[in-house]
């Protein structure tokens, strides 16, 4: 599944970088444009979303019939649920209620098999998350297996991801060459 450069640009302009350009603090992106995004586009959006812009767009993703379980899993773990697991609906502060509600919505949808698409991968460990450390005294935070283990499938590819992969490959090659030269110099000195 590929996120085309034109879709990548559309997503960046309308959902990721809109707050950099827009002076209206209460600006909300265009839901009509959002509805044109497929499940791969939504994954890309969730992966690159600026959480400082609020969570309206993330709620749109979770509520969309196109939302893949891999995207929902990614949003859940990017929200740093460990913090919210210390609370229940009565004890959560008002400033954190919107993310708390989003996380509970994701758990509920996983438990009710509410995500109809299951093609996109989100591996917790590869992304720096570990569900073994997740714990809560509240039963509302009991996680379904799919949220604990992550999802299998494929990762949507975008031009940005391809560029990063090429850059990492080239960087690693340069570092290996540098190490090789360093070892050779040390060998020649002794």
Phi and psi in degrees as a GROMACS rama.xvg file:
@    title "Ramachandran Plot"
@    xaxis  label "Phi"
@    yaxis  label "Psi"
@TYPE xy
-118.011  135.188  UNK-2
-94.5747  110.813  UNK-3
-67.2435  155.859  UNK-4
-55.8909  -36.1748  UNK-5
-68.6135  -38.195  UNK-6
-69.7088  -38.5867  UNK-7
-58.8777  -44.913  UNK-8
-64.6383  -44.946  UNK-9
-58.7621  -44.1489  UNK-10
-65.9498  -45.1214  UNK-11
-61.9073  -45.4533  UNK-12
-68.1963  -36.217  UNK-13
-101.022  -19.1605  UNK-14
-131.754  -20.7742  UNK-15
-107.202  -48.8335  UNK-16
-101.971  9.00556  UNK-17
-63.6215  -32.1903  UNK-18
-72.5672  -21.6346  UNK-19
-71.5451  -31.4566  UNK-20
-95.4438  -26.8735  UNK-21
-96.4522  127.766  UNK-22
-86.5404  -13.5141  UNK-23
-77.2123  110.186  UNK-24
-62.1337  -32.173  UNK-25
-93.5921  15.0548  UNK-26
-61.4027  134.757  UNK-27
-120.524  132.334  UNK-28
-58.9506  164.86  UNK-29
-78.376  115.011  UNK-30
-65.782  -30.7985  UNK-31
-60.3271  -41.2429  UNK-32
-68.6121  -40.9709  UNK-33
-57.121  -40.7029  UNK-34
-61.7854  -18.9415  UNK-35
-81.2659  -9.26831  UNK-36
-80.3097  137.819  UNK-37
-89.7431  -177.481  UNK-38
-64.7389  -35.7446  UNK-39
-66.1285  -40.9566  UNK-40
-62.911  -40.6649  UNK-41
-64.2105  -39.2208  UNK-42
-60.1454  -49.0964  UNK-43
-58.5908  -43.8022  UNK-44
-61.103  -48.5826  UNK-45
-63.3876  -37.5252  UNK-46
-65.4302  -33.4488  UNK-47
-108.483  2.48496  UNK-48
-65.7538  141.564  UNK-49
-90.617  105.329  UNK-50
-63.3639  -18.7956  UNK-51
-67.2191  -15.1393  UNK-52
-83.5965  5.0266  UNK-53
91.5806  179.688  UNK-54
-117.182  14.0784  UNK-55
-54.2499  -47.5509  UNK-56
-65.2796  -38.3126  UNK-57
-65.1268  -37.5531  UNK-58
-63.275  -40.4612  UNK-59
-58.4032  -43.1495  UNK-60
-61.9105  -51.6069  UNK-61
-61.72  -35.7613  UNK-62
-83.2206  -10.3936  UNK-63
-73.437  137.813  UNK-64
-66.1165  -15.1156  UNK-65
-85.4412  -8.74042  UNK-66
-65.1453  126.719  UNK-67
-88.0478  150.513  UNK-68
-61.414  -31.5396  UNK-69
-64.4644  -38.2121  UNK-70
-67.1489  -43.7558  UNK-71
-62.9017  -41.3238  UNK-72
-62.0994  -43.2522  UNK-73
-61.199  -47.3473  UNK-74
-59.7223  -43.6383  UNK-75
-56.4772  -51.7192  UNK-76
-74.5213  -30.447  UNK-77
-68.2303  -20.6456  UNK-78
-77.0502  -1.89264  UNK-79
55.3583  64.3552  UNK-80
-64.1087  -17.9174  UNK-81
-55.5671  -40.8238  UNK-82
-62.6429  -47.5943  UNK-83
-72.2235  -23.2207  UNK-84
-67.7504  -10.4132  UNK-85
-80.2704  -3.19915  UNK-86
-127.012  162.678  UNK-87
-122.833  -176.026  UNK-88
-61.3401  -28.0275  UNK-89
-83.3702  -27.0698  UNK-90
-102.337  -11.0509  UNK-91
-70.5545  138.193  UNK-92
-72.8202  154.943  UNK-93
-59.8034  -35.7004  UNK-94
-70.2553  -16.5815  UNK-95
-111.326  0.864883  UNK-96
-63.4648  -36.8798  UNK-97
-63.9749  -42.3196  UNK-98
-71.7487  -39.791  UNK-99
-54.6458  -48.9772  UNK-100
-63.4792  -39.4068  UNK-101
-60.5344  -46.5174  UNK-102
-62.3686  -41.7465  UNK-103
-66.2497  -35.5246  UNK-104
-63.8826  -41.1013  UNK-105
-65.0223  -47.0043  UNK-106
-57.7238  -47.104  UNK-107
-61.0085  -43.0692  UNK-108
-66.4431  -36.6293  UNK-109
-65.2494  -44.1953  UNK-110
-64.1192  -31.5486  UNK-111
-97.7928  12.8359  UNK-112
53.4113  43.2572  UNK-113
-78.6519  -12.5989  UNK-114
-94.9867  112.655  UNK-115
-82.3619  -18.982  UNK-116
-105.509  135.199  UNK-117
-140.403  56.5747  UNK-118
-114.37  -12.6605  UNK-119
-105.375  141.453  UNK-120
-91.9466  137.332  UNK-121
-139.952  109.412  UNK-122
-98.6012  118.845  UNK-123
-59.2585  -52.2004  UNK-124
-64.1457  -40.4177  UNK-125
-63.4663  -23.533  UNK-126
-103.65  11.1742  UNK-127
84.6907  19.3615  UNK-128
-116.009  151.426  UNK-129
-141.411  110.834  UNK-130
-71.7539  -15.4249  UNK-131
-63.6283  -26.8379  UNK-132
-87.3155  -4.98538  UNK-133
-82.665  124.755  UNK-134
-150.233  148.016  UNK-135
-153.442  148.541  UNK-136
-82.4642  -9.87367  UNK-137
-98.2985  132.711  UNK-138
-66.208  -21.3566  UNK-139
-64.8059  -14.9222  UNK-140
-100.328  14.7627  UNK-141
-71.4111  118.757  UNK-142
-91.2984  136.442  UNK-143
-66.3752  155.976  UNK-144
-54.158  -40.3708  UNK-145
-62.1862  -33.5665  UNK-146
-76.3333  -32.8532  UNK-147
-71.3543  -38.3739  UNK-148
-99.282  -16.6164  UNK-149
89.1818  -178.562  UNK-150
-119.542  153.016  UNK-151
-103.65  164.476  UNK-152
140.011  -145.927  UNK-153
-117.454  158.983  UNK-154
-102.02  125.329  UNK-155
-58.0676  140.641  UNK-156
-104.815  141.532  UNK-157
-134.599  165.329  UNK-158
-57.3964  -41.4796  UNK-159
-60.2983  -42.1113  UNK-160
-66.6431  -40.4195  UNK-161
-62.9784  -44.6789  UNK-162
-61.6887  -40.939  UNK-163
-64.893  -41.7391  UNK-164
-62.3936  -43.1061  UNK-165
-64.9291  -44.5826  UNK-166
-60.9357  -44.0709  UNK-167
-64.333  -40.9184  UNK-168
-61.0391  -48.4312  UNK-169
-64.408  -40.7105  UNK-170
-62.515  -46.4181  UNK-171
-62.3176  -38.7042  UNK-172
-62.0508  -45.0915  UNK-173
-62.4743  -41.9632  UNK-174
-64.1962  -39.8156  UNK-175
-64.2216  -43.2825  UNK-176
-62.6905  -42.3739  UNK-177
-62.0086  -43.7334  UNK-178
-62.5893  -41.6408  UNK-179
-62.1152  -44.6836  UNK-180
-64.8572  -39.5354  UNK-181
-62.251  -43.656  UNK-182
-65.0026  -40.0127  UNK-183
-64.2565  -41.1964  UNK-184
-64.3866  -42.0017  UNK-185
-63.2885  -38.4442  UNK-186
-65.7841  -40.2667  UNK-187
-70.7885  -28.8872  UNK-188
-73.5151  -35.2102  UNK-189
